[in-house]
């Protein structure tokens, strides 16, 4: 799942078709209704679908993988954590390579490599092989989020950019959701290996569509991929206290989300629920709530401010975790709705703040956020599954509460810093006012 700036208004999306002076660089960029725009949106929608369908393809299958390969929940969870962890490590260097070799080429190579790996996964003879293939797949997929946003920023007219990004993000959401739902039902009928093969076929089709549809880049200018330059930019971002707080908040929220959705299948197929795999896979339809809460995050920030919106997200997520403790399908679903809504709102607020805070090297600032975000997913999936294996659902909820309280603590620290700085400014102005 990539960084989304949902605080921006979409009211001007259609306005991009307005006339632009011929000598303006914007005149040659893609716009709604213009040549190539629809092909571009379909191509990046397909890229978003295949990226997140592949990245989380094993999450809904974990109970079946455990049964089929004789693995405990924490061992099977590595089929998710290996992919997200590898992506987290690779997204920054691949963002630098895309500056040198081009966004379109990077995305094509990434999707092709990840799809080829997906064709091998149904034949993995043991858990270790499956985890290794998933790590390779995560490394390959890192080239897509590293390049897609930059491609859109370079090739689409500024006033149409929010709409174009929104379609890419919709592909992410639909891919993540439909991949889990599809694998759940297919696994119930024919087993988890066939389910992974089904996702692989979907990936082949979407990758071919992406390659055929995406227009050639017309505004890309190769830049240096110097490690020294990249290191300076990264060091600058990591020395910014506000950016570091935002990275920590993204990682902590994703720790909760990764833990809950990695383990929820085990809880629902076991006592006292005993739900079939297809029904458990359909639980991921709750993601629709996350899409809605992401879209509402901008209004929430306008009403409560960034820190107020984060407090609301923390409270909602914590409430969901506590409600999910009840041994009732209705309570579990209600808890998942709150957890999902709170997570997506918190992620949207933090990720959009990153792009506004970074004054230079925005691609690297965003890549660092994505690295922290996916490391949180990897950590949450692995530790959450271990907690479930040792202490049941209560252990996973406890881990989630610790992480969400950590996000609250970071936000509280930021609030106190803001109050201190505001008082210092008032004190500095006071002698001037009295002297006047």
Backbone torsions as a table, in degrees:
resi	resn	phi	psi	omega
1	UNK	NA	120.6	-175.5
2	UNK	-86.3	172.9	176.5
3	UNK	-70.3	135.4	-176.6
4	UNK	-126.9	124.4	175.6
5	UNK	-91.8	86.5	-176.8
6	UNK	-86.2	-1.1	179.3
7	UNK	-78.3	-10.9	-178.1
8	UNK	-80.1	148.9	179.5
9	UNK	-80.8	145.8	177.6
10	UNK	-103.8	12.1	-172.8
11	UNK	-70.9	-14.9	-175.8
12	UNK	-107.1	11.0	-175.5
13	UNK	-58.5	-47.2	-178.4
14	UNK	-72.3	-15.2	-176.5
15	UNK	-74.2	-9.6	-175.5
16	UNK	-67.2	-15.8	179.8
17	UNK	-79.9	-2.4	178.5
18	UNK	-62.5	156.8	-176.2
19	UNK	-64.5	142.6	179.0
20	UNK	-126.2	134.7	178.8
21	UNK	-52.9	138.5	-175.9
22	UNK	-58.4	-29.3	-178.9
23	UNK	-86.3	-1.6	177.7
24	UNK	-79.6	132.0	178.0
25	UNK	-54.6	-26.8	179.8
26	UNK	-63.6	-24.3	-174.8
27	UNK	-61.5	-30.3	-177.4
28	UNK	-95.5	3.5	-179.9
29	UNK	-87.7	161.3	-179.3
30	UNK	-69.6	143.0	178.8
31	UNK	-145.3	154.4	177.5
32	UNK	-55.4	131.0	-178.8
33	UNK	88.5	-15.3	-178.8
34	UNK	-87.0	167.0	-179.7
35	UNK	-63.1	132.2	175.6
36	UNK	89.3	-17.1	-174.5
37	UNK	-66.2	-46.4	-178.3
38	UNK	-64.8	-40.8	176.7
39	UNK	-59.1	-42.8	-179.7
40	UNK	-62.6	-44.0	-178.2
41	UNK	-65.8	-41.0	177.7
42	UNK	-64.7	-39.6	-179.0
43	UNK	-63.2	-48.0	-177.8
44	UNK	-74.5	-28.2	171.8
45	UNK	-61.7	-44.6	178.4
46	UNK	-62.7	-40.0	178.3
47	UNK	-63.1	-41.5	178.5
48	UNK	-64.3	-41.0	179.3
49	UNK	-62.0	-51.1	-174.8
50	UNK	-69.0	-35.8	-179.4
51	UNK	-59.5	-50.1	-174.6
52	UNK	-85.3	-22.7	171.4
53	UNK	-64.9	-40.7	179.1
54	UNK	-74.2	-42.9	-173.7
55	UNK	-59.5	-38.3	-176.9
56	UNK	-113.3	26.1	-174.3
57	UNK	-62.9	-26.6	-177.6
58	UNK	-95.0	-6.9	-171.6
59	UNK	-62.7	-45.2	179.4
60	UNK	-74.3	-11.3	-175.4
61	UNK	-99.6	1.6	-171.7
62	UNK	-57.1	-45.0	177.3
63	UNK	-59.6	-39.2	179.3
64	UNK	-68.9	-38.6	177.5
65	UNK	-65.1	-41.3	176.9
66	UNK	-58.6	-45.2	-179.3
67	UNK	-68.6	-39.9	-175.8
68	UNK	-74.0	-32.3	-176.3
69	UNK	-111.3	6.1	178.2
70	UNK	63.9	42.2	-176.1
71	UNK	-111.4	147.3	173.1
72	UNK	-76.2	164.7	179.8
73	UNK	-55.9	-41.6	-178.7
74	UNK	-69.6	-31.3	176.3
75	UNK	-70.9	-45.6	180.0
76	UNK	-65.9	-29.7	-178.3
77	UNK	-61.7	-20.4	179.0
78	UNK	-66.2	-18.2	175.9
79	UNK	-69.1	-21.5	172.7
80	UNK	-92.7	-48.9	-174.5
81	UNK	-64.5	-34.1	179.5
82	UNK	-63.7	-39.5	-179.5
83	UNK	-69.8	-48.2	-178.3
84	UNK	-69.4	-35.8	178.3
85	UNK	-66.5	-42.1	177.9
86	UNK	-64.4	-40.9	177.0
87	UNK	-60.8	-42.4	-179.6
88	UNK	-59.8	-38.7	-179.4
89	UNK	-74.1	-30.7	-172.1
90	UNK	-94.3	-17.2	-171.4
91	UNK	-64.2	-36.3	-179.3
92	UNK	-69.9	-52.9	177.9
93	UNK	-61.5	-34.4	179.0
94	UNK	-72.5	-28.4	174.3
95	UNK	-65.2	-35.2	176.7
96	UNK	-69.7	-40.7	179.0
97	UNK	-65.1	-32.9	178.8
98	UNK	-67.0	-25.5	175.4
99	UNK	-67.9	-28.0	-177.0
100	UNK	-91.7	-43.2	-170.6
101	UNK	-106.0	-9.5	176.3
102	UNK	108.5	144.5	-177.4
103	UNK	-70.3	-45.5	-176.0
104	UNK	-61.9	-44.7	179.3
105	UNK	-64.5	-41.0	-179.4
106	UNK	-64.0	-44.9	-179.3
107	UNK	-65.1	-40.5	179.7
108	UNK	-62.5	-47.2	178.8
109	UNK	-63.2	-40.7	-178.9
110	UNK	-63.6	-49.6	-178.8
111	UNK	-65.0	-38.8	179.8
112	UNK	-64.9	-46.5	-179.9
113	UNK	-63.6	-44.4	-179.3
114	UNK	-63.8	-37.4	179.3
115	UNK	-67.8	-41.3	177.3
116	UNK	-60.7	-40.9	177.5
117	UNK	-63.6	-39.6	-177.9
118	UNK	-62.2	-29.9	179.0
119	UNK	-70.7	-21.7	179.3
120	UNK	-87.3	-26.0	-169.9
121	UNK	-61.7	-37.1	179.0
122	UNK	-60.6	-17.1	-176.5
123	UNK	-102.3	9.0	179.9
124	UNK	-59.9	123.7	-175.0
125	UNK	-78.3	-19.4	-177.0
126	UNK	-152.2	167.9	-176.7
127	UNK	-60.9	-40.0	-179.6
128	UNK	-59.1	-41.3	177.6
129	UNK	-65.1	-41.9	-179.4
130	UNK	-64.1	-42.2	178.6
131	UNK	-63.7	-42.4	179.6
132	UNK	-62.6	-42.3	178.1
133	UNK	-65.0	-37.3	178.4
134	UNK	-66.1	-37.6	176.9
135	UNK	-63.4	-43.6	176.6
136	UNK	-60.8	-39.4	179.9
137	UNK	-65.3	-40.7	177.6
138	UNK	-63.1	-41.6	176.5
139	UNK	-58.8	-44.7	-178.9
140	UNK	-65.3	-44.8	-175.6
141	UNK	-66.2	-20.3	-177.6
142	UNK	-59.6	-22.8	-180.0
143	UNK	-71.0	-17.4	-178.1
144	UNK	-78.0	-58.8	177.5
145	UNK	-62.4	-26.1	179.4
146	UNK	-69.0	-22.0	-172.2
147	UNK	-118.0	-29.4	-170.9
148	UNK	-61.9	-47.7	-177.9
149	UNK	-64.3	-38.3	179.2
150	UNK	-66.3	-39.7	177.7
151	UNK	-59.7	-46.6	-179.6
152	UNK	-62.8	-43.5	-179.1
153	UNK	-62.7	-32.8	-177.7
154	UNK	-84.2	-31.8	-169.2
155	UNK	-106.0	-13.2	-175.7
156	UNK	-111.2	141.1	177.6
157	UNK	-57.4	143.4	-173.0
158	UNK	-54.5	-42.8	-174.9
159	UNK	-75.4	-10.6	176.5
160	UNK	-103.8	0.1	-170.8
161	UNK	-66.6	-41.4	-177.9
162	UNK	-60.4	-43.1	179.1
163	UNK	-64.5	-40.3	179.9
164	UNK	-66.3	-43.2	176.5
165	UNK	-62.2	-40.1	-179.9
166	UNK	-59.2	-38.6	178.6
167	UNK	-68.7	-37.0	176.6
168	UNK	-64.4	-43.9	179.3
169	UNK	-64.9	-37.2	176.4
170	UNK	-60.7	-38.8	175.6
171	UNK	-62.0	-40.5	176.1
172	UNK	-57.2	-51.0	-176.4
173	UNK	-63.3	-45.7	-177.7
174	UNK	-67.7	-38.5	177.5
175	UNK	-63.6	-46.6	179.6
176	UNK	-62.5	-39.3	-178.1
177	UNK	-77.2	-50.7	-174.8
178	UNK	-67.9	-34.5	177.9
179	UNK	-60.3	-42.1	-180.0
180	UNK	-70.2	-43.2	-179.6
181	UNK	-64.7	-45.6	-179.6
182	UNK	-59.6	-48.3	-177.7
183	UNK	-65.5	-33.1	178.9
184	UNK	-61.9	-47.7	-178.6
185	UNK	-71.5	-40.7	179.7
186	UNK	-65.1	-40.5	179.4
187	UNK	-63.2	-39.0	179.4
188	UNK	-60.8	-36.7	-176.9
189	UNK	-85.6	-41.7	-169.9
190	UNK	-130.0	-0.5	177.5
191	UNK	102.5	162.9	-172.5
192	UNK	-70.7	-28.4	179.6
193	UNK	-67.5	-42.7	176.3
194	UNK	-64.4	-36.3	178.3
195	UNK	-61.4	-44.0	177.4
196	UNK	-65.4	-36.7	177.0
197	UNK	-64.8	-35.3	178.1
198	UNK	-64.4	-42.9	177.3
199	UNK	-64.6	-36.8	178.8
200	UNK	-62.7	-42.3	178.0
201	UNK	-63.3	-42.4	175.5
202	UNK	-58.1	-41.3	-179.4
203	UNK	-65.5	-40.1	178.6
204	UNK	-60.2	-48.4	-178.4
205	UNK	-62.3	-46.0	-177.6
206	UNK	-67.4	-36.5	179.8
207	UNK	-66.9	-42.1	177.2
208	UNK	-62.6	-43.5	178.8
209	UNK	-61.3	-42.7	178.8
210	UNK	-58.8	-47.7	-175.9
211	UNK	-66.3	-36.8	-178.6
212	UNK	-75.8	-30.6	-171.6
213	UNK	-93.3	-34.2	-171.2
214	UNK	-67.1	123.2	179.3
215	UNK	-65.5	154.6	175.1
216	UNK	-61.2	144.0	176.6
217	UNK	-72.1	130.5	-179.0
218	UNK	-110.5	-11.1	-173.8
219	UNK	-123.6	11.5	179.0
220	UNK	-81.4	132.8	174.9
221	UNK	-121.8	117.9	-179.2
222	UNK	-56.8	139.1	178.1
223	UNK	-125.6	164.6	-179.3
224	UNK	-65.3	137.7	174.2
225	UNK	-105.7	35.3	-177.1
226	UNK	-60.0	125.5	177.1
227	UNK	-58.3	-35.0	-179.1
228	UNK	-65.9	-43.6	178.8
229	UNK	-64.3	-43.2	178.3
230	UNK	-61.7	-42.0	-179.6
231	UNK	-63.0	-39.9	178.6
232	UNK	-63.6	-43.2	-179.6
233	UNK	-64.2	-46.3	-179.4
234	UNK	-62.8	-42.7	179.4
235	UNK	-61.9	-38.7	178.0
236	UNK	-62.6	-42.5	179.2
237	UNK	-67.1	-41.1	-177.7
238	UNK	-72.5	-14.7	176.1
239	UNK	-91.0	-2.8	178.0
240	UNK	-88.4	113.1	-176.2
241	UNK	-59.2	-38.7	-178.4
242	UNK	-66.2	-45.0	178.1
243	UNK	-60.9	-41.3	179.3
244	UNK	-62.8	-38.1	177.3
245	UNK	-64.8	-40.3	179.0
246	UNK	-66.2	-38.8	176.5
247	UNK	-62.4	-42.4	-179.4
248	UNK	-64.7	-41.1	179.7
249	UNK	-63.3	-44.9	177.9
250	UNK	-59.9	-43.3	-179.6
251	UNK	-65.3	-40.7	-177.3
252	UNK	-69.6	-42.7	176.5
253	UNK	-61.1	-42.1	-178.1
254	UNK	-71.1	-25.9	174.0
255	UNK	-60.9	-44.3	177.4
256	UNK	-61.7	-50.1	-175.1
257	UNK	-63.9	-44.1	179.4
258	UNK	-62.6	-41.1	-180.0
259	UNK	-64.7	-48.2	-175.1
260	UNK	-63.6	-48.7	-174.1
261	UNK	-80.5	-16.5	172.0
262	UNK	-74.7	-34.9	-171.9
263	UNK	-96.6	-23.0	-170.7
264	UNK	-57.6	-33.5	178.6
265	UNK	-61.8	-42.8	178.8
266	UNK	-61.1	-39.7	-178.0
267	UNK	-67.3	-41.9	-172.3
268	UNK	-79.5	-23.7	176.3
269	UNK	-84.4	-14.6	-179.6
270	UNK	-95.4	-174.9	177.1
271	UNK	-66.1	145.8	1.0
272	UNK	-94.3	10.2	-170.6
273	UNK	-89.1	-50.2	178.6
274	UNK	55.7	45.2	179.9
275	UNK	-81.3	146.1	176.7
276	UNK	-70.1	159.1	-174.8
277	UNK	-58.8	-39.6	-178.9
278	UNK	-62.6	-41.7	178.8
279	UNK	-66.1	-40.7	178.6
280	UNK	-63.0	-41.7	176.6
281	UNK	-60.8	-34.8	-179.6
282	UNK	-69.7	-15.7	176.3
283	UNK	-56.2	-29.3	-176.5
284	UNK	-70.7	-5.5	171.4
285	UNK	-63.3	-16.4	175.6
286	UNK	-58.6	-19.2	178.3
287	UNK	-55.6	-25.7	178.5
288	UNK	-57.3	-35.7	177.5
289	UNK	-61.6	-39.3	179.2
290	UNK	-64.6	-38.5	177.1
291	UNK	-60.8	-42.4	179.9
292	UNK	-66.9	-42.3	-177.8
293	UNK	-70.2	-31.7	174.9
294	UNK	-63.8	-43.7	-179.6
295	UNK	-65.0	-30.4	-178.6
296	UNK	-85.6	-6.8	-175.3
297	UNK	-61.9	-36.5	179.5
298	UNK	-60.3	-44.7	178.5
299	UNK	-66.0	-36.5	179.0
300	UNK	-63.8	-41.6	177.8
301	UNK	-65.8	-39.9	179.5
302	UNK	-62.2	-33.1	-177.6
303	UNK	-86.6	-40.7	-172.0
304	UNK	-109.7	-10.2	-171.1
305	UNK	82.5	165.3	-176.1
306	UNK	-62.4	-46.4	-178.3
307	UNK	-69.6	-36.8	176.6
308	UNK	-61.8	-40.4	178.1
309	UNK	-64.8	-37.7	178.0
310	UNK	-66.7	-39.8	176.2
311	UNK	-61.0	-40.8	178.3
312	UNK	-62.9	-41.3	179.2
313	UNK	-65.4	-41.6	178.3
314	UNK	-61.6	-47.2	-178.2
315	UNK	-62.7	-43.1	-179.6
316	UNK	-63.8	-44.3	-179.7
317	UNK	-64.2	-44.8	179.6
318	UNK	-63.2	-40.9	177.9
319	UNK	-61.3	-41.7	178.4
320	UNK	-61.8	-41.4	178.6
321	UNK	-60.8	-44.5	-178.5
322	UNK	-67.9	-41.7	179.4
323	UNK	-63.6	-34.9	-177.1
324	UNK	-67.8	-9.3	179.3
325	UNK	-69.8	-23.1	-178.1
326	UNK	-67.9	143.2	179.3
327	UNK	-85.4	63.1	-179.9
328	UNK	-143.0	132.3	179.2
329	UNK	-59.6	-39.4	179.1
330	UNK	-61.8	-43.7	179.8
331	UNK	-66.6	-41.1	179.1
332	UNK	-62.1	-44.4	178.8
333	UNK	-63.0	-43.3	178.3
334	UNK	-62.1	-40.9	177.5
335	UNK	-62.8	-42.8	178.8
336	UNK	-64.0	-37.5	177.3
337	UNK	-60.0	-46.3	-179.2
338	UNK	-68.6	-42.9	178.9
339	UNK	-60.3	-46.2	-177.8
340	UNK	-66.2	-45.8	178.3
341	UNK	-62.2	-43.9	179.7
342	UNK	-65.7	-42.7	179.6
343	UNK	-61.7	-51.2	-176.4
344	UNK	-63.6	-36.6	177.3
345	UNK	-64.8	-45.9	179.5
346	UNK	-63.5	-41.5	178.4
347	UNK	-63.8	-42.6	-179.1
348	UNK	-63.6	-42.6	-179.8
349	UNK	-64.8	-46.8	-177.7
350	UNK	-67.2	-44.6	-176.1
351	UNK	-68.3	-38.9	178.6
352	UNK	-68.1	-33.1	178.4
353	UNK	-67.1	-30.0	178.3
354	UNK	-61.4	-48.0	-177.2
355	UNK	-66.8	-28.7	177.8
356	UNK	-80.0	-29.6	-175.5
357	UNK	-79.0	-40.7	-177.3
358	UNK	-67.9	124.3	-179.6
359	UNK	-91.7	-18.2	177.7
360	UNK	-150.2	162.9	179.1
361	UNK	55.1	46.6	-176.2
362	UNK	-63.7	-34.2	178.7
363	UNK	-61.9	-42.2	179.2
364	UNK	-71.2	-35.7	176.9
365	UNK	-62.0	-43.3	177.9
366	UNK	-66.9	-39.0	179.1
367	UNK	-64.1	-37.8	177.1
368	UNK	-64.7	-39.4	177.1
369	UNK	-62.7	-44.6	179.5
370	UNK	-63.6	-36.3	176.8
371	UNK	-62.0	-47.4	178.9
372	UNK	-62.6	-41.2	-178.2
373	UNK	-61.1	-48.7	-178.0
374	UNK	-76.7	-26.2	171.8
375	UNK	-65.2	-38.4	174.9
376	UNK	-61.6	-40.3	177.4
377	UNK	-62.5	-44.4	-179.4
378	UNK	-64.4	-45.8	179.7
379	UNK	-64.0	-45.8	-178.6
380	UNK	-62.4	-41.7	-179.9
381	UNK	-62.5	-45.5	-176.6
382	UNK	-72.2	-51.5	-177.3
383	UNK	-70.1	-35.7	177.7
384	UNK	-62.7	-40.5	178.1
385	UNK	-68.9	-37.1	176.8
386	UNK	-64.3	-42.2	178.4
387	UNK	-62.6	-39.1	178.9
388	UNK	-66.7	-41.2	-179.8
389	UNK	-63.6	-34.8	-176.7
390	UNK	-89.7	-37.4	-171.2
391	UNK	-132.5	9.4	178.3
392	UNK	77.3	-168.7	-178.2
393	UNK	-58.8	-33.0	179.5
394	UNK	-60.1	-36.9	178.5
395	UNK	-66.4	-39.7	177.6
396	UNK	-65.8	-41.8	178.1
397	UNK	-62.6	-40.3	178.6
398	UNK	-60.9	-43.9	176.5
399	UNK	-59.7	-44.0	179.3
400	UNK	-61.5	-41.2	179.6
401	UNK	-66.1	-38.2	177.0
402	UNK	-61.7	-44.9	-179.3
403	UNK	-65.8	-42.9	-177.6
404	UNK	-70.5	-32.5	174.0
405	UNK	-68.4	-32.5	174.3
406	UNK	-62.8	-42.8	176.5
407	UNK	-62.5	-39.7	177.4
408	UNK	-63.9	-40.2	179.3
409	UNK	-63.4	-42.4	177.8
410	UNK	-62.4	-41.9	179.6
411	UNK	-66.9	-40.1	177.8
412	UNK	-63.4	-40.8	177.1
413	UNK	-60.2	-43.3	178.6
414	UNK	-63.0	-37.9	178.9
415	UNK	-64.0	-44.7	-179.8
416	UNK	-65.8	-38.5	176.7
417	UNK	-61.7	-41.7	-179.9
418	UNK	-64.2	-39.1	179.1
419	UNK	-65.5	-44.0	179.2
420	UNK	-61.8	-44.7	-179.8
421	UNK	-64.8	-37.8	179.0
422	UNK	-65.2	-42.1	179.0
423	UNK	-65.8	-37.4	179.1
424	UNK	-63.8	-39.2	178.7
425	UNK	-65.9	-39.5	178.3
426	UNK	-64.1	-41.5	179.8
427	UNK	-64.7	-39.0	179.2
428	UNK	-65.0	-34.2	-178.2
429	UNK	-79.9	-25.6	-174.2
430	UNK	-58.2	-47.5	179.8
431	UNK	-61.7	-34.8	179.8
432	UNK	-65.0	-43.4	-180.0
433	UNK	-64.7	-41.7	-179.3
434	UNK	-69.6	-32.0	179.0
435	UNK	-71.1	-31.1	179.4
436	UNK	-73.1	NA	NA
